[in-house]
């Protein structure tokens, strides 16, 4: 791929405009994600790429729920909800507590709720 080329519909790239600013490159290079953390974040966001899991998280932003109540809320089978909860627990997005024979699920911490709310608000913003 020739990075120095331009097409009629695109702006010229850095090579055509000016040389690479090594100071900027060094500074940003020190601050960007390392490969391992980027991979973990990609896995995290991939997990959130499922509408059913997002609906479960949405329900849990309101209150803790047992599997049967979650299944009724999101209109899924208890087995399917349990499967999704295992994945969410593995990524430390939800946790649970036992009360007698009942198991109640809740969001692991405020970061999860904040992430959910921020994305929801972003999507509700009017387009430019």
C-alpha positions in Angstrom: 0.0 0.0 0.0 1.4 3.4 -1.0 0.7 5.8 1.9 2.1 8.7 0.1 -0.5 8.7 -2.7 -3.7 10.7 -2.7 -7.0 10.2 -4.5 -9.0 13.0 -5.9 -11.6 12.6 -3.1 -9.1 12.4 -0.2 -6.9 14.8 1.5 -3.1 14.4 1.2 -1.6 12.3 4.0 1.3 13.3 6.3 4.1 12.3 3.9 2.8 14.8 1.3 2.1 17.6 3.8 5.1 17.4 6.2 7.5 14.9 7.7 6.4 12.8 10.8 6.8 14.7 14.0 8.9 12.3 16.0 8.3 14.1 19.3 4.5 13.7 18.9 5.0 10.1 17.9 7.2 9.3 20.9 4.8 11.0 23.3 1.7 9.3 22.0 3.5 6.0 21.7 4.2 6.1 25.4 0.6 6.8 26.3 -1.4 4.4 24.0 -2.7 1.0 25.1 -0.3 -1.8 25.2 -1.2 -4.8 23.0 -2.3 -7.0 25.9 -4.7 -4.4 27.4 -6.0 -3.6 23.9 -6.8 -7.3 23.4 -8.6 -7.5 26.8 -10.6 -4.4 25.9 -11.5 -5.8 22.5 -12.8 -9.0 24.2 -14.7 -6.8 26.7 -16.4 -4.8 24.0 -17.0 -7.9 21.9 -18.9 -9.4 24.9 -21.0 -6.2 24.9 -21.7 -6.7 21.2 -24.7 -9.0 22.0 -28.1 -7.4 22.3 -29.4 -9.9 24.8 -26.4 -9.3 27.2 -27.0 -5.5 26.8 -30.7 -6.0 27.7 -29.7 -8.0 30.8 -27.3 -5.2 31.8 -30.0 -2.7 31.2 -32.3 -4.5 33.6 -29.6 -4.8 36.2 -29.0 -1.0 36.1 -32.4 -0.7 37.8 -32.1 -3.3 40.4 -30.7 -6.8 41.3 -32.8 -9.6 40.0 -32.9 -13.4 40.1 -32.5 -15.4 36.9 -36.3 -16.1 36.7 -37.1 -12.4 37.0 -34.4 -11.5 34.5 -35.7 -14.1 32.1 -39.2 -12.6 32.4 -38.0 -9.0 31.9 -35.9 -9.8 28.8 -38.3 -12.4 27.4 -35.7 -15.2 27.3 -35.5 -18.6 28.8 -33.9 -19.0 32.2 -31.3 -21.3 30.6 -30.4 -18.6 28.0 -30.2 -15.9 30.7 -28.0 -18.1 32.9 -25.7 -18.7 29.9 -25.4 -14.9 29.3 -24.9 -14.3 33.0 -21.9 -16.7 33.0 -20.3 -14.7 30.2 -21.0 -11.4 32.0 -19.6 -12.8 35.3 -16.4 -14.0 33.5 -15.7 -10.5 32.4 -16.5 -9.1 35.9 -19.5 -7.1 34.7 -22.0 -8.8 37.1 -21.8 -10.5 40.4 -24.3 -12.3 42.5 -25.4 -12.9 46.1 -27.3 -15.9 47.5 -30.2 -15.5 49.8 -31.4 -18.9 50.9 -32.0 -20.9 47.7 -32.3 -17.7 45.6 -29.4 -16.1 43.6 -29.7 -12.4 42.9 -27.5 -10.8 40.2 -26.4 -7.2 40.2 -23.9 -5.0 38.3 -20.4 -5.6 39.6 -19.6 -1.9 40.2 -20.5 1.6 39.2 -18.1 1.5 36.3 -20.4 -1.0 34.5 -23.5 1.2 35.2 -21.6 4.3 34.1 -20.4 2.7 30.9 -23.9 1.5 30.0 -25.4 4.9 30.7 -22.8 6.8 28.8 -23.2 4.7 25.7 -27.0 4.9 26.0 -26.8 8.7 26.3 -24.4 8.9 23.4 -26.8 7.0 21.2 -29.7 9.2 22.2 -27.9 12.4 21.1 -29.2 14.0 17.9 -27.0 13.5 14.9 -25.1 16.5 13.5 
